[in-house]
Amino acid sequence: MDQLEITDAIENAARAIKESEAIIILAGAGMGVDSGLPDFRGKDGFWKAYPMFKSRGSGFYDLASSRNFENNPVLAWGFYGHRLNLYRETVPHDGFRLLKQWAGNKPGGYFIFTSNVDGQFQKAGFDEDRIVECHGSIHHLQTFSGAKSEIMSSDGFHVDVDLDTMKAKNLPRHPETNELLRPNILMFDDWFWVEDRCRQQKIKYQAWLKGLKSNYQEVVLIELGAGSAIPTVKQQSLILRERYNATLIKINPEGCHLADIVLKMGALEGLTKINDLIEAG
């Protein structure tokens, strides 16, 4: 994109957001990069974030497989325990505040659809009842076997991780049965994910969408940091765009042609540039 194209895209995005009656925010891993979180982008992206696994030849698929909790729970919880500790410490970047400011002023309100498991939208103050975490949340736990479909908060658990070996020094266990716990996240090769919490989120989402279709005409979709490796968010954007004749704004350094407005830049930069024009009137 040349500078004129960028300027036009920012102006068009600001206009669409100002004129919208409802906003749907769709976020992938790239949304957290400006907060200092890794997104594992590219072939070696995972190893850049976790270089200690490169010598072992272990990739993201290996570590994020449910089978890892059965075969090597110390290593599995080393990886997820490190991520849990990281997400707990992370402060959402200012782009979250801008999105919340825009969305909170719309008569039709907003909803968030995210593949991220980091809980950053809740941490930024978005309404818990207006978020779909389609892959679950690391801030919730379940038993390894999914027994009783029980989901519990991870707040009372801390995983101490040896950063040299990336092995957990302790394993979270159910306080009553002593069964191994795991994050309530949809992993690779996962037959045991308890999706009850996500299902309830989707029920609220679908109810909101039903009212949206009958009451509001100007809908804007803001897609941020959604890659192609796991296309859940991108597919949702295209479905909503067609269903509601919505304006789709995509903010992603990799760019994308399947959108009405494309900003080839990071989430924080794109949101800040749009907000500058919105505030300028």
C-alpha positions in Angstrom: 0.0 0.0 0.0 1.3 3.5 -0.8 0.7 6.4 1.4 -2.3 7.7 -0.4 -4.0 4.2 -0.1 -3.2 4.1 3.6 -4.6 7.5 4.2 -7.8 6.7 2.3 -8.2 3.4 4.2 -7.8 5.2 7.5 -10.4 7.8 6.5 -12.8 5.2 5.3 -12.4 3.2 8.5 -13.0 6.2 10.7 -16.1 7.1 8.8 -17.5 3.6 8.9 -17.0 3.3 12.6 -18.5 6.8 13.3 -21.6 6.0 11.3 -22.1 2.4 12.6 -24.9 1.4 14.9 -23.1 -1.8 16.2 -19.6 -3.1 16.2 -18.4 -6.7 16.2 -14.7 -7.1 17.1 -13.0 -10.2 15.8 -9.5 -10.9 17.1 -6.7 -13.4 16.5 -3.3 -13.8 18.1 -1.9 -10.7 16.4 -4.1 -8.5 18.6 -1.8 -9.2 21.6 1.5 -8.5 19.9 1.5 -4.8 20.9 1.0 -5.9 24.6 4.2 -8.0 24.3 2.6 -11.4 23.7 3.9 -13.8 21.1 1.7 -14.9 18.2 4.0 -17.6 16.7 3.6 -16.0 13.3 5.6 -17.7 10.5 7.3 -21.0 10.2 9.8 -20.3 13.0 7.6 -18.0 15.1 7.1 -20.5 17.9 10.8 -21.1 18.2 11.5 -17.4 18.4 9.2 -17.2 21.4 10.4 -20.5 22.9 14.0 -21.1 21.6 14.6 -23.8 24.1 12.2 -26.1 22.2 14.0 -25.7 18.9 16.9 -28.0 19.8 14.3 -30.7 20.7 12.5 -30.2 17.5 9.3 -29.5 19.4 6.9 -27.2 17.7 3.6 -25.5 18.7 1.6 -28.5 17.5 3.5 -30.8 19.8 3.2 -28.7 22.9 -0.4 -27.6 22.3 -1.7 -31.2 21.9 -4.0 -32.7 24.5 -2.0 -35.9 24.2 0.9 -34.1 25.8 -0.9 -33.9 29.1 -1.1 -37.7 29.0 2.4 -38.4 27.7 4.4 -35.7 29.4 2.3 -33.6 31.8 5.4 -31.9 33.3 6.3 -30.5 29.9 2.7 -29.8 28.9 2.1 -27.7 32.1 5.6 -26.1 31.7 4.4 -24.6 28.4 0.8 -23.7 29.5 2.0 -22.7 33.0 4.4 -20.2 31.4 1.7 -18.9 29.2 -0.7 -18.6 32.1 1.8 -16.6 34.2 2.6 -14.4 31.2 -1.0 -13.6 30.5 -1.6 -12.8 34.1 1.2 -10.2 34.1 0.4 -8.7 30.7 -1.3 -5.3 30.5 -3.6 -4.9 27.5 -2.3 -2.2 25.1 -4.2 1.0 24.5 -5.9 -0.3 21.4 -8.3 -2.3 23.7 -9.3 1.0 25.4 -10.1 2.6 22.0 -12.2 -0.3 20.9 -14.1 -0.3 24.2 -14.7 3.5 23.8 -16.1 3.2 20.3 -18.2 0.1 20.9 -19.6 1.3 24.2 -21.2 4.3 22.4 -23.2 2.4 19.9 -27.0 2.0 20.2 -26.7 -1.7 19.1 -23.7 -2.3 21.4 -21.0 -4.7 20.5 -19.8 -8.3 20.7 -16.3 -9.8 20.6 -15.4 -13.1 18.8 -11.8 -14.2 19.6 -9.7 -17.2 19.1 -7.3 -15.9 21.8 -7.3 -17.7 25.2 -5.4 -15.0 27.1 -8.4 -13.2 28.7 -7.1 -9.8 27.6 -10.5 -8.4 26.6 -11.9 -9.2 30.1 -8.8 -7.6 31.6 -9.4 -4.5 29.5 -12.8 -4.1 31.0 -15.1 -5.5 28.3 -18.3 -7.1 29.4 -17.8 -10.8 30.1 -21.3 -11.5 28.6 -20.3 -10.0 25.3 -17.3 -12.2 24.6 -17.0 -15.5 22.7 -13.7 -17.3 23.3 -14.1 -19.9 20.6 -11.0 -21.9 21.7 -11.6 -21.5 25.4 -9.6 -19.7 28.1 -6.4 -20.5 29.9 -8.0 -18.8 32.9 -10.3 -21.7 33.4 -9.4 -25.4 34.1 -11.0 -28.8 33.6 -9.9 -32.3 34.5 -7.8 -34.1 31.9 -10.5 -36.6 31.2 -13.3 -33.9 31.1 -15.1 -35.9 33.9 -18.4 -34.4 35.0 -17.9 -31.5 32.5 -16.6 -29.4 35.4 -15.0 -26.1 34.6 -13.2 -24.1 37.4 -11.3 -20.8 37.6 -7.5 -21.0 37.5 -7.3 -18.1 40.0 -6.4 -20.4 42.9 -3.7 -22.2 41.0 -0.1 -21.2 40.3 2.3 -23.2 38.2 6.0 -22.8 39.0 8.0 -23.3 35.7 11.8 -24.0 35.4 12.6 -21.6 32.5 15.8 -23.5 31.6 14.0 -26.8 31.0 10.4 -25.4 30.6 9.2 -28.1 32.9 6.6 -27.5 35.6 7.7 -28.0 39.1 4.1 -28.6 40.2 1.0 -29.9 38.5 -2.4 -28.5 39.2 -4.8 -31.2 40.5 -8.4 -31.3 41.4 -8.8 -30.4 45.1 -11.2 -33.3 45.8 -10.3 -36.1 43.4 -6.6 -35.3 42.8 -7.0 -35.8 39.1 -4.7 -33.9 36.8 -6.1 -30.6 35.6 -5.5 -29.0 32.2 -6.5 -25.6 30.7 -10.1 -25.4 29.4 -8.7 -24.8 25.9 -9.5 -26.5 22.6 -6.1 -28.1 21.7 -4.9 -30.2 18.8 -6.1 -33.8 18.8 -8.5 -32.9 21.6 -11.4 -35.2 22.4 -11.7 -34.1 26.0 -12.3 -30.4 25.8 -15.3 -29.4 27.9 -17.0 -26.8 25.8 -19.9 -25.9 28.1 -18.6 -22.4 28.9 -17.9 -21.6 25.2 -21.3 -23.0 24.3 -23.0 -20.6 26.7 -21.0 -17.7 25.3 -22.2 -18.6 21.8 -25.8 -18.8 22.9 -25.6 -15.2 24.1 -23.8 -14.2 20.9 -26.5 -15.7 18.6 -29.3 -14.1 20.6 -27.5 -10.7 20.2 -27.0 -11.3 16.5 -30.7 -12.1 16.1 -31.7 -8.8 17.5 -29.0 -7.1 15.5 -30.4 -8.2 12.2 -33.9 -6.9 12.9 -33.0 -3.6 14.7 -29.7 -2.2 13.2 -28.6 -1.6 9.7 -25.1 -0.2 9.9 -22.8 -2.9 11.3 -19.0 -2.7 11.3 -16.7 -5.6 11.7 -13.2 -4.9 13.0 -10.9 -7.8 12.5 -7.5 -7.6 14.2 -4.4 -9.9 13.9 -6.2 -12.9 12.5 -3.8 -15.2 10.7 -4.4 -17.9 8.1 -2.9 -20.9 10.0 -6.0 -21.2 12.2 -8.7 -19.5 10.1 -11.6 -19.6 12.6 -11.8 -15.8 13.1 -11.3 -15.0 9.4 -14.1 -17.3 8.4 -16.4 -15.8 11.0 -15.7 -12.3 9.6 -16.7 -13.4 6.1 -19.9 -15.0 7.3 -20.9 -11.9 9.2 -20.0 -9.6 6.4 -22.4 -11.5 4.0 -25.2 -12.0 6.6 -25.4 -8.4 7.8 -24.1 -6.6 4.7 -21.5 -5.2 7.1 -18.4 -3.2 6.5 -15.4 -5.3 7.2 -12.2 -3.5 8.4 -9.1 -5.7 8.6 -6.0 -4.6 10.5 -3.1 -6.9 10.0 0.6 -6.4 9.1 0.2 -9.2 6.5 -2.7 -7.4 4.8 -5.7 -9.1 3.2 -7.8 -8.5 0.1 -11.0 -10.1 1.4 -12.2 -7.0 3.1 -13.8 -3.6 2.4 -11.1 -1.7 4.2 -7.6 -3.0 4.8 -4.9 -1.5 7.0 -1.6 -3.3 6.6 -0.2 -2.5 10.1 -0.3 -3.7 13.7 -3.4 -3.5 15.8 -2.3 -0.6 18.0 -1.0 1.5 15.2 -4.1 1.0 13.1 -6.6 1.7 15.9 -4.6 4.8 17.0 -4.6 6.2 13.5 -8.3 5.6 13.1 -9.1 7.2 16.5 -7.0 10.3 15.6 -9.4 10.9 12.7 -12.5 10.1 14.8 -11.5 12.6 17.5 -10.6 15.2 14.8 -14.3 15.1 13.8 
